[in-house]
Amino acid sequence: MTNDELITKLKAIIAPYVQDEKAFENLTEDTDFINDLKVNSANLVDIILDIEDEFSIRLENEDMEKMLDVKAAMLIINTKLNA
């Protein structure tokens, strides 16, 4: 899966939880879920659960703690998919 395909899938997962639409429109690998998109911590858990479902992967607590921005999410997803 290319980075562009992965970002497209992530955007679809993240969209319902975003509080800052302008930041979402300009989403890049460096976009932070909490600081940029204004996703609250409860919704961040929902995003993580949706990622598990979408990619059929299991995320451990340490993965979840690191998944604070798009780049980290992409790295963790790719690592799990390639395992």
C-alpha positions as CSV (number, residue, x, y, z in Angstrom):
1,M,0.0,0.0,0.0
2,T,1.4,3.4,-1.0
3,N,1.6,6.3,1.5
4,D,-1.1,8.2,-0.5
5,E,-3.5,5.2,-0.3
6,L,-2.8,4.9,3.4
7,I,-3.4,8.6,4.1
8,T,-6.7,8.4,2.1
9,K,-7.8,5.5,4.3
10,L,-6.7,7.3,7.5
11,K,-8.6,10.4,6.4
12,A,-11.8,8.4,6.0
13,I,-11.3,7.0,9.5
14,I,-10.4,10.3,11.2
15,A,-13.0,12.5,9.5
16,P,-15.9,11.9,11.9
17,Y,-13.8,12.9,14.9
18,V,-12.1,16.1,13.6
19,Q,-12.9,19.4,15.3
20,D,-10.7,21.6,13.1
21,E,-11.9,21.2,9.5
22,K,-9.3,23.6,8.1
23,A,-6.4,21.5,9.6
24,F,-8.1,18.3,8.3
25,E,-8.3,19.8,4.7
26,N,-4.5,20.3,4.9
27,L,-3.7,17.0,6.5
28,T,-0.1,15.7,6.0
29,E,2.1,13.1,7.6
30,D,3.0,15.8,10.2
31,T,-0.5,16.4,11.3
32,D,-1.1,15.8,15.0
33,F,-4.4,14.3,16.0
34,I,-4.9,16.2,19.2
35,N,-3.0,19.5,18.7
36,D,-3.9,20.1,15.0
37,L,-7.2,18.3,14.4
38,K,-8.5,18.9,18.0
39,V,-9.5,15.2,18.4
40,N,-10.2,14.5,22.1
41,S,-8.6,11.6,23.8
42,A,-11.8,9.5,23.9
43,N,-12.2,9.9,20.2
44,L,-8.5,9.1,19.7
45,V,-9.3,5.7,21.2
46,D,-12.2,5.4,18.7
47,I,-9.8,6.2,15.8
48,I,-7.4,3.5,17.0
49,L,-10.3,0.9,17.2
50,D,-11.4,1.9,13.7
51,I,-7.8,1.5,12.4
52,E,-7.7,-2.0,13.9
53,D,-11.0,-2.9,12.1
54,E,-10.0,-1.3,8.8
55,F,-6.6,-2.9,8.5
56,S,-7.4,-6.1,10.4
57,I,-4.5,-5.6,12.8
58,R,-4.2,-5.7,16.5
59,L,-2.6,-2.7,18.2
60,E,-0.8,-3.1,21.5
61,N,-0.9,-0.4,24.3
62,E,2.6,0.8,23.4
63,D,1.4,1.3,19.7
64,M,-1.6,3.2,20.9
65,E,0.6,5.5,23.1
66,K,2.8,6.4,20.1
67,M,-0.1,7.0,17.7
68,L,-0.4,10.7,18.2
69,D,0.1,11.9,14.6
70,V,-0.4,10.7,11.0
71,K,3.2,9.8,10.5
72,A,3.3,7.5,13.6
73,A,0.0,5.9,12.6
74,M,1.3,5.2,9.2
75,L,4.5,3.7,10.5
76,I,2.7,1.5,13.0
77,I,0.1,0.3,10.5
78,N,2.8,-0.5,7.9
79,T,4.8,-2.4,10.5
80,K,1.8,-4.5,11.6
81,L,0.8,-5.2,8.0
82,N,4.3,-6.3,7.1
83,A,4.7,-8.5,10.2
